[in-house]
Structures are given as C-alpha cells and as structure tokens.
Amino acid sequence: MSLEEYEKSPLWKILVDTVHAILMYPHHKAYVRDVLLPEKPEISPEDLALKLDIPLGEALVILYELKVKK
C-alpha cells in the first residue's frame, strides 16, 4: 500500500492524532528529514521503523508528512 492510499482509510486521522501525541515524534520527524531522507530518500516505512525502533504507524505518518504533504 502506498503512503497516499493510507490517507483514504477511515482510521488514518486517528493514527495521525495518536502519533502527534508521542513525545518524541517531533524529534524523530526532524531526524528523518535532516539525516535519513537525504541519505536514503526511498526508505520504506518498515525500514524506518526498524532503524529508529519506532512503531510502524509513527514511521508511516512521518514519511507521509515529509514526502506527500510537501
């Protein structure tokens, strides 16, 4: 499923709200934006979740916001 397809799910808004409540979310997002994406722009949500040891849902929201919602 592509990042754009997740947005069509009725649960997407709930996931985004939940991820935004994670204390470290802004720091994870900044690290991905500033360090990881320049090195590996096509990183998958699964790889990102493993690399940062974060939930897959957080990785999905980070990549969605950084890649799709430019």
C-alpha positions in Angstrom: 0.0 0.0 0.0 1.4 3.4 -0.9 1.6 6.3 1.5 -1.2 8.1 -0.4 -3.5 5.1 0.0 -3.3 5.2 3.8 -4.9 8.6 3.9 -8.1 7.1 2.4 -8.6 4.8 5.4 -11.2 5.9 7.9 -8.6 5.2 10.7 -5.9 7.5 9.2 -7.0 10.6 11.2 -6.9 8.6 14.4 -3.4 7.3 13.6 -2.2 10.8 12.8 -3.6 12.2 16.1 -2.1 9.3 18.1 1.3 9.8 16.5 1.3 13.5 17.1 0.8 12.8 20.8 4.0 10.8 21.0 6.5 12.9 23.0 9.5 12.1 20.7 7.6 12.5 17.4 8.8 16.0 16.5 12.4 14.9 17.2 12.0 11.7 15.1 10.5 13.6 12.3 13.3 16.2 12.3 15.9 13.5 12.3 14.3 11.7 9.4 14.0 15.0 7.5 17.5 16.2 8.2 19.6 13.0 8.3 17.9 9.9 7.0 16.0 11.1 3.9 19.0 12.9 2.4 20.9 9.6 2.7 18.2 7.2 1.7 15.2 9.1 0.1 13.3 6.0 -0.8 13.4 4.4 2.7 10.3 2.3 3.4 8.1 2.7 6.4 9.1 -0.7 7.6 12.9 0.0 7.3 12.4 3.4 9.1 10.5 1.8 11.9 13.3 -0.8 12.4 16.1 1.7 12.1 14.6 4.1 14.7 13.0 1.4 16.8 9.6 3.2 16.5 6.1 1.9 15.8 5.2 1.3 12.1 2.4 3.8 12.5 4.7 6.6 13.5 7.0 5.8 10.6 4.1 5.9 8.2 2.9 9.3 9.4 6.5 10.7 9.4 7.1 9.6 5.8 3.6 10.7 4.7 4.1 14.2 6.1 7.6 14.6 4.7 7.1 13.1 1.3 3.4 13.5 0.3 2.4 16.7 2.1 5.3 18.9 0.9 
